[in-house]
Amino acid sequence: MRLALRKIRDGLSTRIGFFTLTLFLFWMKTYIVYNTKFTLGVSDGMQEFLLALNPIPAGLLLFGIALYFRGRKSYWIMIVINLLQSLWLFANILYYREFSDFLSMSIIKSSGSVSNNLSLSISQIIHGTDFLVFLDVIILALLVIFKVIKPDLSPVKIWRPIIITVSSLVLFAINLGLAEKDRSQLLTRTFDNNYIVKYLGLDFFAGYSTYQAHQESATRANASKKDLDEILKKINKNRTSPNIEYYGKAKGKNVFIFHLESFQQFMIDYKVNGEEVTPNINKFYHDSNTLAFDNFFNQVGQGKTSDAETMLENSLYGLPSGSAMTSYGAGNTFQALPAMLDQRGYTTAAFHGDVGSFWNRDNTYKSWEYQYFFSKDYYKSKKDYNIGYGLKDKIFLKQSVKYIEQLPQPFYAKIITLTNHYPYELDKKNQSIAKTTTGDATVDGYVQTARYLDQSFEEFINYLKKAGLYDNSMIVVYGDHYGISNNHKKAIAQLLGKKKVTSYDLAMFQKVPFMIHLNGLKGGINHTYGGEIDVMPTLMDLLGIKDTGTVQLGQDLLSNNRSQTVAFRNGDFVSPVYSKIGSKVYNNNGEVVNSKLTSKESKEVEKQQDEVDSELNMSDKIITGDLLRFYNLEGFKKVDKSQYTYKKSVALKELKEAQKKKKTSLLTKNNGKSTEDMFSTDAPELKEK
C-alpha cells in the first residue's frame, strides 16, 4: 500500500503528472459549477456531452503554458493560472445569481459606473459553497509548499507542451463543430450568452466578449454613411402613420417620465392575503384619462436600466453585452427625445437619487441634451435617508420638488426611483405589508419595496395635483425591467399561482407597466403588443412632433398599421399569434406548436425571426458605428455637449437665469413662493424627533 502511494506521489510529481491533476480538478469544479450555479438549459445528451467537454480545451491550452517552463516555476505557474480561473468562476457565479447572465468584457470595462454600493448586493448574493471553487487551488499549493509533491527538475522536452497546445486547438475545433451542428449560427446571430457558455465554455465566452469589445472599436472606425443609408431604407419602409385621434393631444404640455424601478406588470392589481400591494399605481392604471398597455414588454439586455433609458429616449436597443450608455454615451451622436424637445422650447431635466456617474449618466445625458441633471449631489443626505443604490424614494421625491418648481415650462422631467431595487430590503419602519412566503429570500421582500414605491408614487401625484401640474402635464409611467429574474422559477410559479412555469410563462413575465396619463385623454386598457423600443415614437406623435425622417426602430403604439412582433435582446420574440423562445415556437395559449405549424405558418414565423434579427442588427450597427454622426435630420441641430454642465453651483445659477428669462416656472408663477410644503410625506426619517 505504501509502495503504491509512493508511486502515485512520484507520478504526480512529474510536470505531466501535476498538469494532469490540475487539469482534472479544474475540469471537475467547472463542470460542477455549470450544473449547480448556472441555469444553462441542457436538454439532451449532446448538450450534456458538450457541457462536460468544453472546459477541457481551455484547460489544456492555459495550463499547458506552464509546461514550457522547468522546475518549481512550472508548478507555480499552473497554480496561479488555476487561481485566476477560480476568480473568474467565482465572479461569474455572483454576477449570474443576480443578473442571469455572465460577465462580459464590456461589463468589466464599465464596472466603475455600476459598482456604487454593490457591496450591499454582493453580501446578499454570496453563498458559502461559492468559495469551494478555490479548494483545489489551496490543495495544490499545499502539496507543493509542504513538498508532498517534489518538483521535476529535468529539462523541458519541448515536443510535450507543443503536443498539448495543438491538442487543445484540435479539441476546441471538434467542440465548435459539434456545437454548430447542434445549434447552427451560434456565433453569427444574437443569442443569449447562456448558449455560448453551454456549448463552448466560460473561458471561450471571456475571449469572445473581449473580441466583441475590440470589434466595437474597429466598427466605428470602419463605419460610413453608406451603412446608414441602407438602414434608412428599411426604417422608411416600416414607418407607420400616426393615429389621428391621439396625434398632438399633448402638444405644449409638460412631460413627466416616472421610472418605476424593477416593477413588473404582474404587480398591477396583485394581492397578498387579499390586500392590494400597489393600490395607488392600480388606481392610476385604471383612471379614465390613462392609456395603459397590458402587453408591454421590457426588452433590456445586460445594461438593464441603462438599456431601458436608451430605448425610451432614442428608440434604439441596448447592446448584446454591456451598456450602450456606458460604452458609447459620451462619444456617440444621438437624436434623443430630450434634445428634440429642448430644441422646441422645452426645459429638459433628469432626477436621480444616486451619484451622477452611475451608468455614465453624467456624460450620456449631455449627449441626449438634458440641460439639467439633479443627481445625489443636489440632495440633502443622512445615513438613514439611503438604502441600496441611493436616496429612498419618498425622501428623494420630496426634495426634488424644489428643483421641479424652478423648471421653466413646458418641461420634460425624468424621475428615476430606486428603492424597489434588488436585493429588495427595507427597514422595518418603512414596511407596510407582509412579505410573501415563497421561501425565496430574494423574492419575498419584493412586495414590500413595491408597496413603498407605490406610496412614494401617490405622494408625488398628490403634489402634482396640489401644485397645479397634474392637469397641465402628460405623465408617463413605466417599469424599466424585471425585478425577479428567471432563476427564481419556483417562487415565480407560486406568485403566479402555477404548479410550474414554462419558458413561455417566463417570457410573459417580462411584461412591465406602461401608462400615459393626460387630462382629457381617451384612456383605457390597450392590448397591443409592444415594448420599450416603441415609447419614443409614441410620445412624439402625442406631442405633435412629425416623424418623417428620424432614425428610430420602434413604432407608435397607437398606430393602426404597426407591427406587433416584440424583439428580446437575445433574439427571441413574442407576438399576439406566435412567440419564439429558444428553438420552441408557442401559440398564444403557451403551447409548443413547432410540429403543428403549416408550411405557411412556419414561413411566417421565419419572417418574424428575420425581422427581429434585422432590427437588432441595425441597432447594433447604429450604436457601434456611431452612424448618426453621418445623418442630418431636418430641423434638428446636432447636440453640443460642451454647453452643459451638471456641477451644482453652475447649474443652479443657470437655472435661476432661465427662470428670469422665461418667467414660466411654477415658482415664478407662484410669485416666488415655494410649493415644497405642498408635498406631504409620511417618511418616518423626516418626522420630528
NORWO-V896518 format. One line per field, one symbol per residue. psi: psi as a letter, one per 20 degrees, with the letter a starting at -180 (. if undefined). burial: 1 if it has 16 or more other ideal C-beta (glycine too) atoms within 10 Angstrom, else 0. Layout:
BEGIN
psi=???
burial=???
END
This chain:
BEGIN
psi=ghgghhhgghghhqghghgggggghggghghggghhhqnilpirhghgghhhhhhggggggghhhhiiqrbhggghggggghghhghgggghggghhhikrqorhhgghjhhijipjhhgghhhhpqhihiiiighggggghhggjkhppqojqqpohhghggggghhgghhggggghghhhnqkgiirnrqhhgggghiqhgghggghggggghgghgghiqrhhghhhghggghhjprqqohhipjhjpiqqppooonpkpqhiipjqqoljppgmhhhggghjqijpopojlpqqkqchidhhggggggjilqrarhqaphgghihhhrpqmrghghhgijjqppqqppkrqhipkkhigghhhilphqonahhiqpprgjiqpdkbqqgggghghhhihgiippqqroppoorihlqpklqpqhiipjqqqrliiohhhhighghggggghggghgghghghijhgikqpoppqphrqhoriilgghggghikqhrqrhgghghijpqqoqopppipoaropjqpaahhigghghgghikopnijqnqirqpiiqikqqkpopqhjirqqrhgqqoocippqajjjppjgiiprgghghgghggggggggghggggggghilhiiipoppjppqpnhiipqjpgggghghhghhghghkjqhggikkipqjhiiopqjohhiqp.
burial=00000000000110101110111011101110110011010100001001101111111111110110100001111110111011001101111111011111111001001101100110011000010011011001101100001011000000001001100100110011011000100110011111111111111111011001100100110010001100100010001101100110110011111111111111110101000111011101100011111011111111111111111111111111111111111001011111111100011111111111111111111111111111110110000011111111111111111111111111111111111111111100010010110101011111111111111111111111001011011111111111111111101111100000111110111111111111001010010111111111111111101010111111111110011111111111111001111100110000000000000000001001101110110111111111110010000000101001110000100010011000011111000000100110101010000
END
